[in-house]
Amino acid sequence: MAVPKRKTSRSKRDSRRAQHKVKLVNLSECPQCHQPKLPHCVCPNCGYYKGREVIEVE
C-alpha cells in the first residue's frame, strides 16, 4: 500500500483546496425582453431563443 513519505504541509493542502470554490452563474441579457438569462438557453421570461419564439409564456 502506498504511504506518503512526508506529512503534507498546511500551505500545500490549502492551496490545493483553494480550487474547490463555487463558480458564479454566467448570465447574459435576453435581446427581446432584456432580462438576465442563461446563455444558450430559452429565456424563461419571454420564451424566445435566437430571435424566434420557442415556448409560449403566459
C-alpha positions as CSV (number, residue, x, y, z in Angstrom):
1,M,0.0,0.0,0.0
2,A,1.3,3.5,-0.9
3,V,2.1,5.6,2.1
4,P,3.2,9.3,2.0
5,K,6.9,9.8,2.9
6,R,6.3,13.2,4.5
7,K,3.3,15.0,6.0
8,T,1.6,17.4,3.6
9,S,2.1,20.9,4.8
10,R,-0.8,23.2,5.5
11,S,0.2,25.5,2.6
12,K,0.3,22.6,0.1
13,R,-3.0,21.3,1.4
14,D,-4.8,24.7,1.5
15,S,-3.5,25.8,-2.0
16,R,-4.9,22.6,-3.4
17,R,-8.3,23.2,-1.7
18,A,-8.3,26.8,-2.9
19,Q,-9.5,25.5,-6.3
20,H,-12.7,23.9,-4.8
21,K,-14.6,27.2,-4.9
22,V,-18.1,27.5,-6.2
23,K,-18.3,29.3,-9.6
24,L,-20.8,32.1,-10.2
25,V,-23.5,31.5,-12.8
26,N,-22.7,33.3,-16.0
27,L,-25.8,35.4,-17.1
28,S,-26.4,37.2,-20.4
29,E,-29.1,39.6,-21.4
30,C,-32.1,38.5,-23.4
31,P,-32.2,40.6,-26.7
32,Q,-36.1,40.5,-26.7
33,C,-37.0,41.4,-23.1
34,H,-33.6,42.5,-21.7
35,Q,-33.9,40.2,-18.7
36,P,-31.0,38.1,-17.4
37,K,-31.0,34.6,-18.7
38,L,-28.6,31.6,-19.0
39,P,-26.6,31.6,-22.2
40,H,-27.6,29.1,-24.9
41,C,-31.0,28.6,-23.2
42,V,-34.5,29.7,-23.8
43,C,-35.4,32.9,-22.0
44,P,-37.8,31.9,-19.1
45,N,-39.4,35.3,-19.1
46,C,-40.4,35.7,-22.8
47,G,-39.8,32.2,-24.3
48,Y,-37.5,33.4,-27.1
49,Y,-34.3,31.7,-28.3
50,K,-32.1,33.0,-31.2
51,G,-34.7,35.6,-32.2
52,R,-37.8,33.3,-32.5
53,E,-40.4,32.1,-30.1
54,V,-39.8,28.6,-28.9
55,I,-42.2,28.3,-26.0
56,E,-45.4,30.2,-25.2
57,V,-45.2,32.1,-21.9
58,E,-48.4,33.3,-20.2
